[in-house]
């Protein structure tokens, strides 16, 4: 005849069994707040969102911060619900906007994932948009002063034999280029203010403006030293921009297709 286990042994065995049964459930929760479980899935979801932004990497410190944040959020939500905020009309409107935002984001994210920009599309767009040359670049020098009279005096000095570079170093208030004899290096005409660019492109190599050129910065004396055709960009240099552009075009087309197939009495402004 088997002996009965002492009462204390029975209780201990029962407790151990209960603990074993509940272990999987405990592992699914990061905490319990006022009797309400905070699931670990919530921590994982928030962590995924942070990592997708690409600004942080997964570390023990970040994991601890995310767990803290998730538990704190549960505390704050419970407190807000105790105060009845979830019954307010504004809360319900905001929740509807949040629901729409999440669904719309998922709609377009899934579309992007299933309709990626292909290498063939990138190649075709590059061939269509690239030109034989990237345009003319000008290497100019200038001297910048405050008044027209100052500029006219300096033009007379240069015509009288003074070196443009030395006059620029001594008199130009554009100290950046002045230190280099007024040299602005190669650049397209469109990088300059219109008055400067228009005067510069009219010059021949080695020619200086006969009269001062006025701009918002003051009065310029310009000399054109050289021109060149800028090379066309390589695909590797513009691939990211092309891919982004094509991706945006695909999303816009998808958006317009949805808009066209749904009936509404609403008149869009554009």
C-alpha positions as CSV (number, residue, x, y, z in Angstrom):
1,X,0.0,0.0,0.0
2,X,1.4,3.3,-1.1
3,X,2.0,5.9,1.6
4,X,0.3,9.3,1.2
5,X,2.6,12.2,0.6
6,X,2.8,14.7,3.4
7,X,0.6,17.7,2.9
8,X,3.6,20.0,2.4
9,X,5.0,17.8,-0.4
10,X,1.7,17.8,-2.2
11,X,1.5,21.6,-2.1
12,X,5.1,21.9,-3.3
13,X,4.4,19.5,-6.2
14,X,1.2,21.4,-7.2
15,X,3.0,24.7,-7.1
16,X,5.8,23.4,-9.3
17,X,3.4,22.1,-11.8
18,X,1.5,25.4,-11.9
19,X,4.8,27.2,-12.5
20,X,5.7,24.9,-15.3
21,X,2.3,25.4,-17.0
22,X,2.5,29.2,-16.7
23,X,6.1,29.6,-18.0
24,X,5.1,30.0,-21.7
25,X,2.5,32.6,-20.8
26,X,5.0,34.6,-18.7
27,X,7.5,34.6,-21.5
28,X,5.0,36.2,-23.8
29,X,4.7,39.2,-21.5
30,X,7.3,41.8,-20.6
31,X,5.3,42.9,-17.5
32,X,2.0,43.0,-15.8
33,X,0.6,46.4,-14.9
34,X,-2.3,46.5,-12.4
35,X,-3.2,42.9,-13.5
36,X,-3.0,43.7,-17.2
37,X,-0.4,41.9,-19.2
38,X,2.0,43.9,-21.4
39,X,2.9,41.5,-24.3
40,X,6.5,41.1,-25.4
41,X,5.2,41.5,-29.0
42,X,4.7,45.2,-28.2
43,X,8.3,45.6,-27.4
44,X,9.4,43.8,-30.5
45,X,7.1,45.9,-32.7
46,X,8.4,49.2,-31.2
47,X,12.0,48.0,-31.6
48,X,11.4,47.1,-35.3
49,X,10.0,50.6,-35.9
50,X,13.1,52.2,-34.3
51,X,15.5,50.0,-36.3
52,X,13.8,50.7,-39.6
53,X,14.6,54.4,-39.2
54,X,18.2,53.4,-39.4
55,X,19.4,55.9,-36.8
56,X,20.2,53.4,-34.1
57,X,21.5,49.9,-33.8
58,X,20.2,47.2,-31.5
59,X,22.1,47.2,-28.2
60,X,21.3,46.0,-24.7
61,X,20.8,49.6,-23.6
62,X,18.3,50.3,-26.5
63,X,16.4,47.1,-25.6
64,X,16.1,48.3,-22.0
65,X,14.9,51.7,-23.1
66,X,12.3,50.2,-25.4
67,X,11.0,47.9,-22.6
68,X,10.8,50.9,-20.2
69,X,8.9,52.9,-22.8
70,X,6.4,50.1,-23.5
71,X,5.6,49.6,-19.8
72,X,5.4,53.3,-19.2
73,X,3.0,53.7,-22.1
74,X,0.8,51.0,-20.5
75,X,0.8,52.9,-17.2
76,X,0.0,56.2,-18.9
77,X,-2.8,54.7,-21.0
78,X,-4.4,53.1,-18.0
79,X,-4.3,56.4,-16.2
80,X,-5.8,58.2,-19.2
81,X,-8.6,55.6,-19.4
82,X,-9.4,55.9,-15.7
83,X,-10.0,59.6,-16.4
84,X,-12.3,58.8,-19.3
85,X,-10.4,60.3,-22.1
86,X,-11.3,57.5,-24.5
87,X,-14.9,58.6,-24.3
88,X,-14.2,62.1,-25.6
89,X,-15.3,62.9,-29.1
90,X,-11.9,64.3,-30.1
91,X,-10.3,61.0,-29.0
92,X,-12.6,59.1,-31.3
93,X,-11.8,61.4,-34.3
94,X,-8.1,61.1,-33.7
95,X,-8.3,57.3,-33.4
96,X,-10.1,57.2,-36.8
97,X,-7.4,59.3,-38.4
98,X,-4.7,57.0,-36.8
99,X,-6.5,53.9,-38.2
100,X,-6.7,55.5,-41.6
101,X,-3.0,56.5,-41.5
102,X,-1.9,53.0,-40.6
103,X,-4.0,51.3,-43.3
104,X,-2.9,53.8,-46.0
105,X,0.8,53.4,-45.0
106,X,0.5,49.7,-45.2
107,X,-1.3,49.9,-48.6
108,X,1.5,52.0,-50.2
109,X,4.3,50.1,-48.4
110,X,3.0,46.8,-49.7
111,X,2.7,48.3,-53.2
112,X,6.3,49.5,-53.1
113,X,7.5,46.1,-51.9
114,X,5.7,44.3,-54.7
115,X,6.5,46.9,-57.5
116,X,10.2,47.7,-57.0
117,X,12.1,49.9,-59.5
118,X,13.9,47.5,-61.8
119,X,17.4,47.9,-63.2
120,X,16.0,48.0,-66.7
121,X,13.8,51.0,-65.7
122,X,16.8,52.8,-64.2
123,X,18.8,52.2,-67.3
124,X,16.0,53.4,-69.6
125,X,15.4,56.6,-67.5
126,X,19.1,57.4,-67.5
127,X,19.4,57.0,-71.3
128,X,16.3,59.2,-71.7
129,X,17.4,62.0,-69.4
130,X,21.2,62.0,-70.1
131,X,22.6,64.5,-72.6
132,X,25.9,64.3,-74.6
133,X,27.3,67.1,-72.5
134,X,26.4,68.5,-69.2
135,X,26.6,72.2,-70.4
136,X,29.2,74.9,-70.5
137,X,31.2,75.8,-67.4
138,X,33.0,79.1,-67.0
139,X,36.2,79.9,-65.1
140,X,35.9,83.5,-64.1
141,X,37.6,85.9,-61.7
142,X,35.9,88.9,-60.2
143,X,36.5,91.9,-58.0
144,X,33.7,93.1,-55.8
145,X,33.4,96.6,-54.4
146,X,30.7,98.8,-52.8
147,X,30.4,101.6,-55.3
148,X,30.3,102.0,-59.1
149,X,33.0,104.7,-58.9
150,X,35.4,102.3,-57.0
151,X,34.8,99.7,-59.7
152,X,35.5,102.2,-62.5
153,X,38.7,103.3,-60.9
154,X,39.9,99.7,-60.6
155,X,39.0,99.0,-64.2
156,X,41.1,102.0,-65.2
157,X,44.0,100.7,-63.1
158,X,43.8,97.2,-64.7
159,X,43.6,98.7,-68.2
160,X,46.6,100.8,-67.3
161,X,48.7,97.7,-66.6
162,X,47.8,96.6,-63.0
163,X,47.4,92.8,-62.7
164,X,43.8,91.7,-62.2
165,X,44.8,89.1,-59.6
166,X,46.8,91.7,-57.5
167,X,44.0,94.2,-57.6
168,X,41.5,91.5,-56.5
169,X,43.7,90.5,-53.5
170,X,44.0,94.1,-52.4
171,X,40.6,95.6,-53.1
172,X,37.9,92.9,-53.4
173,X,35.5,92.7,-50.5
174,X,34.8,89.1,-51.5
175,X,37.7,87.9,-49.4
176,X,37.1,84.2,-50.2
177,X,37.9,84.6,-53.9
178,X,40.0,87.7,-53.4
179,X,42.8,85.8,-51.6
180,X,43.0,83.7,-54.8
181,X,43.2,86.6,-57.2
182,X,39.4,86.7,-57.6
183,X,39.3,83.1,-58.9
184,X,35.8,81.5,-58.8
185,X,36.9,78.2,-60.4
186,X,34.7,76.4,-63.0
187,X,31.0,76.7,-62.6
188,X,27.8,76.9,-64.6
189,X,26.4,80.4,-65.3
190,X,23.2,79.5,-63.4
191,X,25.1,79.3,-60.0
192,X,25.6,83.0,-60.0
193,X,23.1,85.8,-59.6
194,X,21.5,86.6,-63.0
195,X,23.3,90.0,-63.5
196,X,26.7,88.3,-63.0
197,X,25.9,85.2,-65.0
198,X,24.5,87.2,-68.0
199,X,27.5,89.5,-68.1
200,X,30.0,86.6,-67.8
201,X,28.6,84.5,-70.7
202,X,29.0,87.5,-73.0
203,X,32.7,87.6,-72.5
204,X,35.4,86.0,-74.6
205,X,38.3,84.1,-73.0
206,X,40.7,86.6,-71.4
207,X,38.2,89.4,-71.7
208,X,37.1,91.7,-68.9
209,X,33.9,93.6,-68.5
210,X,34.2,97.2,-69.8
211,X,31.7,98.6,-67.2
212,X,31.0,97.5,-63.7
213,X,28.2,95.0,-63.2
214,X,25.7,95.7,-60.4
215,X,24.2,92.9,-58.3
216,X,22.6,92.7,-54.8
217,X,26.1,92.2,-53.4
218,X,27.7,95.3,-54.9
219,X,29.6,96.2,-58.1
220,X,31.6,93.5,-59.9
221,X,34.5,93.6,-62.3
222,X,34.5,90.2,-64.2
223,X,37.2,88.5,-66.2
224,X,36.6,85.3,-68.1
225,X,39.6,83.0,-68.1
226,X,38.4,79.8,-69.6
227,X,35.4,77.7,-70.6
228,X,34.8,73.9,-70.9
229,X,32.0,71.5,-71.5
230,X,31.1,69.7,-68.3
231,X,31.0,65.9,-68.6
232,X,27.8,64.0,-68.5
233,X,27.2,62.4,-65.1
234,X,27.8,58.6,-64.8
235,X,25.0,56.3,-63.9
236,X,26.6,55.5,-60.6
237,X,26.5,59.2,-59.7
238,X,22.7,59.6,-60.3
239,X,21.4,56.1,-59.7
240,X,19.9,56.9,-56.3
241,X,18.1,60.0,-57.6
242,X,16.7,58.1,-60.6
243,X,15.5,55.3,-58.4
244,X,13.8,57.7,-56.0
245,X,12.2,59.6,-58.9
246,X,10.9,56.4,-60.5
247,X,9.6,55.1,-57.2
248,X,7.7,58.3,-56.6
249,X,6.2,58.1,-60.1
250,X,5.0,54.5,-59.5
251,X,3.3,55.5,-56.2
252,X,1.7,58.5,-57.9
253,X,0.4,56.3,-60.7
254,X,-1.0,53.8,-58.2
255,X,-2.6,56.6,-56.2
256,X,-4.2,57.9,-59.4
257,X,-5.5,54.5,-60.4
258,X,-7.3,54.1,-57.1
259,X,-8.7,57.6,-57.3
260,X,-10.0,56.9,-60.8
261,X,-11.9,53.7,-60.0
262,X,-13.8,55.0,-56.9
263,X,-17.1,56.9,-57.5
264,X,-17.7,60.1,-55.5
265,X,-19.7,63.3,-55.8
266,X,-16.7,65.2,-54.4
267,X,-14.9,67.6,-56.8
268,X,-11.1,67.6,-56.2
269,X,-9.3,70.9,-56.6
270,X,-6.6,69.3,-58.8
